[in-house]
C-alpha cells in the first residue's frame, strides 16, 4: 500500500484487511489534531457499524507503535498530531 503524505493539518488513517473492505479505502486523511480516545467514535460516525464489526477487535498503531485506545472520557490520553500515521489492523484469520 502506497500512501501519500497527508495535507497540512491532517493525519493519515490506514485501513488493512477487513477495515479496508468495510470503508472501501486503503487510507484517508483526517483533520488533526484528534484525541486518540475520540478516534473510534469519529470512525463510527463516518462508517456506521464499523466499531462492532472491526474496531472492537482490531490493533491500532500510531507511527508504527502499537497503542491502546483509551476510554472516550480520558482527557489525559495522547493526541494524534498533524502528519501522524494511524493504522487500523483487524485480526487476520488463517485457514
C-alpha positions as CSV (number, residue, x, y, z in Angstrom):
1,X,0.0,0.0,0.0
2,X,1.4,3.3,-1.1
3,X,0.2,6.3,0.8
4,X,0.9,10.0,0.2
5,X,1.8,12.5,2.9
6,X,-1.5,13.9,4.3
7,X,-2.3,17.5,3.6
8,X,-1.3,20.2,6.0
9,X,-3.4,20.0,9.2
10,X,-4.3,16.3,8.7
11,X,-3.0,12.8,9.6
12,X,-3.5,9.6,7.6
13,X,-5.5,6.6,8.7
14,X,-4.5,3.4,7.0
15,X,-7.1,0.6,6.7
16,X,-5.9,-3.0,6.5
17,X,-7.8,-6.2,5.6
18,X,-11.4,-6.1,6.8
19,X,-11.1,-2.4,7.7
20,X,-10.2,-1.6,4.1
21,X,-13.2,-3.7,2.8
22,X,-15.5,-2.0,5.3
23,X,-14.5,1.5,4.4
24,X,-13.8,0.9,0.7
25,X,-10.5,2.7,1.1
26,X,-6.9,1.8,1.8
27,X,-6.3,5.1,3.6
28,X,-7.7,8.6,4.0
29,X,-6.7,11.9,5.6
30,X,-8.4,13.1,8.8
31,X,-8.2,16.6,10.4
32,X,-5.6,16.9,13.1
33,X,-5.2,17.1,16.0
34,X,-7.6,14.4,17.3
35,X,-7.6,12.9,20.7
36,X,-6.8,9.2,20.4
37,X,-9.7,8.5,22.7
38,X,-12.1,10.0,20.1
39,X,-10.8,8.1,17.1
40,X,-13.2,5.2,17.3
41,X,-16.2,7.5,17.8
42,X,-15.2,9.5,14.8
43,X,-14.8,6.4,12.6
44,X,-18.1,5.0,13.8
45,X,-19.8,8.3,12.9
46,X,-18.4,8.2,9.4
47,X,-18.8,4.4,8.9
48,X,-21.8,3.2,11.0
49,X,-21.3,-0.3,12.4
50,X,-17.5,-0.3,12.0
51,X,-17.0,-0.4,15.7
52,X,-18.7,-3.7,16.4
53,X,-17.5,-5.4,13.2
54,X,-13.9,-4.1,13.0
55,X,-12.7,-1.7,15.7
56,X,-13.6,-3.7,18.8
57,X,-11.2,-6.5,17.8
58,X,-8.5,-4.6,15.9
59,X,-5.0,-3.4,16.8
60,X,-4.1,0.2,16.3
61,X,-0.7,1.8,15.6
62,X,0.4,5.4,15.7
63,X,3.6,6.0,13.7
64,X,4.2,2.2,13.8
65,X,3.9,2.0,17.6
66,X,1.0,-0.2,18.9
67,X,-1.3,1.8,21.2
68,X,-4.3,1.0,23.3
69,X,-7.4,3.2,22.6
70,X,-8.3,4.9,25.9
71,X,-11.8,5.5,27.1
72,X,-13.5,8.4,25.4
73,X,-13.6,10.3,28.7
74,X,-9.9,10.1,29.3
75,X,-8.8,13.7,28.8
76,X,-5.1,12.9,29.5
77,X,-5.0,10.5,26.5
78,X,-2.5,11.1,23.8
79,X,-3.4,13.2,20.7
80,X,-2.9,12.3,17.1
81,X,-0.9,15.1,15.5
82,X,-0.5,16.6,12.1
83,X,1.3,14.2,9.7
84,X,1.0,11.2,12.0
85,X,0.1,7.8,10.6
86,X,-2.6,5.7,12.2
87,X,-3.2,2.1,11.1
88,X,-6.3,0.1,11.8
89,X,-5.3,-3.6,11.8
90,X,-8.1,-6.2,12.1
91,X,-7.2,-9.7,13.3
92,X,-6.1,-11.9,10.4
93,X,-7.8,-15.3,10.2
94,X,-5.8,-18.3,9.0
95,X,-7.2,-21.3,7.3
